[in-house]
């Protein structure tokens, strides 16, 4: 099932999660609180942070240029099940629809009032807003299946995230999945990752380009060997 801020594609999963939460003693204040809880990860963790790391996360295009592969999580019940392993950033699917701003804004207001030091959804919104800095970033996420745009325009999605993010409460001393933020920044600062990504994009993007590159390398090697043979023959 795709993780989302409603619509829920499988109501039975929603009901099962509500039952699990009630059995664990969670207090559900009202419907908006229920929506927030439904999108929380199974393991809640807040880590101490470095403010410079948080505000220097690359956007989607910069991540690609640095060699990071962006993939959608195949199955997840939480928007926050974001993973980064060996150069692959996996993000649950987000559905952006006409009521996205309204629902998300209410959840963020709820967090700022009742969960100021546990603003998981606010952290998620902040993370996504950084990723979709421009329309091209949105296009990248759509092409990789991470964002389902039901509104029809990339510019609208980018503006929407920027608008919603202004309502997100970020408790600076702590940040959910700070480990991912730190790992992404470290990975993008390695020059060889950028070189590898550039080579793959420029010389290995299609079968014809791969073939042309291979032939060029073979000819270069043959020319080099011929030069050496001529030199030795003198």
N, C-alpha and C positions, 0 to 999 in steps of 0.2 A: 504493500500500500504506500502511496506517495504521502510523505509528511506534508502538512499544509496548515495554513491558518484558515480552516474551513474553506470549501466544503469538505466534510468528512466523507470519504468514499466508501467506508465500511462502518455503518452505525453499530454493528455488533462489537467491533473492537473498542469503540467508544464506551459502550455499556460495560464491557468487561473491565476496561481500565478504571471506570468509575467505581465499580464493585471492589476492585483491588485496592483503590485508594481509601475507600470507606473502611475496608477490613484492616487496613494499616493504621487507622485512626486519624486520617487526614480530615481536616475541616474544610468543606467547600462552602465558601461564603455566598456565592451566587453564580449565575451562568458564566459571566466573564472570568471568574476565578476558575471555573471548570475548564474553560478553553485554555487558560494558561497552564493549568496542571496537566491537561492532556498532552501538551506539547513539550513538557519537561522531559529530560533524559532520565533513564532508569537510575543512573548514578549521579547524584548532585555533588558538585565539587567547586569550590571557589579557591583560587590560588592568589597568593600575594603577587604583585605585578611591578613592572618597571614602566612608568608612564611613557617613556620614549619609545619603547617597543610597541605599545598599544597603538600609538598614533602614527606609526611608520609602516603599517601593513600595506604591501603593494596592492594595486587594483588587479582585476582579472587579466587585463592585457599585459601588465608588467609581470605578472606571475607566469604567463605563457612565454614571454620573452626570456624569462629566467629559467625556462625548462620545466616548470611545474605543470603536470598534467591534471586537468580539471575533469572530474567524473561525478556522476550522480550516484548516490547510495541506492542500491537496488531495492532494499526493503528496510524501512525504519518507521518507528512510531513517534519519533521526536525530531523536530527541526534542528535540535542542537547536537545530534549525533554526527558531528563533523570530525573527520579523521585526516591526518597527514602522515603518510608513511612512504619513505623511499622516493620522494619526488612526486607523489600522487596525492592530490587534495580531493577528498570525497565529501560531498555535501548533499544532504537530503533534498528531495524535490520540493520546490515552493511554488504554489499556485497563486498568481497575482490576478485578482479579479476586481470587479467594480466596488465590492464592499471591503476590500482588503484594508484600505486606509482606516475606515471606520472601526473595524474589529481590532486591528492592531493598536490603534490609538487608545481604545478603551483598556486593552490589556496593559499597555505601558503606563497609563494613568493609575491603574490598579496597583501595579508593581511599585510605583513611586510612593504610593500612600501606605501600602501594607507590607511590601517586601523590599525596602530600600537597599538592604545589603544582600539581597538574593535576586537581583534583577536579571534573571537568566534570559528572558525574552528581549530585554533591553540590550544585553550584551550581543545577542544574535543579530538584532537589527543594526547595531553599530558595526558589527563585522561585515554584514552584507552590504551596508551603505558604503563602506570603504571599497568593497569589491566592485560595486557598480558605480564607479565615479563618473563614467561617461556612457553614452549610448552604445559605443562599441563594446564596452564591458558587458552590458546587458545582452548584446547579440552573442557574445562568447558563451555566456551562461545558458542562453536559450539553445544554441547549437549543441551544447553538451548535455542538454536535457535536465539541467539543474533548475531552471526557471521555466514554468509554463505560463506564458503571457496570454491571458484571456482578454486583455484590454486592447491588444493589437498594435501598440506602438512602443518601441524601445525607449524613446525619449520620455514617454509618460511613466514608464516603470522606473527609470533613473530618477526623475523628478519626485516620484512618489516616495522612494526610499529616502531621499534627502529630506523631504518634508516630514516623514514619520520619525526619522532619526532625531530630529530636534526635540521630540517629545520623550525620547528614551532617557531613562535615568541610569547613568553609569557611575557606580561607586568606585572611584579611581584606585583605592588601595587594594581592591580585589577584582578579578576578572575571570569569567568562566573560560576554560580552555586556553589560559595564558600560554600553556605549553605549545599549542599549535601556532599561536602568534609568534612566539620566540623562534620556533623551528622554521617557520616560513621566512622570517627575516634572515636567519642564518643561512638557509639554503639559497636565497636570492643574492646573497653577498658573495657567493662562491663563483668566481669568474668562469671556471670551466663548465659550469652548468649552463651559463649563457651562451658560450661558444658551441656547446653540444646542441642546444636548442636552435641556434642560428643555422648550424650546418644541416640539421634535420629539416628545418623549414625551407632552406634555400636549395638543398641538393637531394633531398629524399622525400619530397612531398608527394610525388606521383611516380608511377612505374617508369614513365619515359625519362623523367629527370634522373632517376636512379640509374637507368641504363646509360644515359649520356654521361653521367658522372663517372660510372665504372669504366666506360670506354676511354674517357679523358685520362683517368688515372693509369690505365694500362698503357696508353700511348706515351704518357709521361715517363713511365717506368722503362718502356722499351727504348725511348730516346736517350734516357740516362745510361742504360746499359750499352747502347750503341756508342755513345760518347766515350765511355770507359774503355770499350773494346778498341776503338780507334786510337785512343791515347796509348794503350798498352802495346799496340802494333807498331808504334813509332820506334 
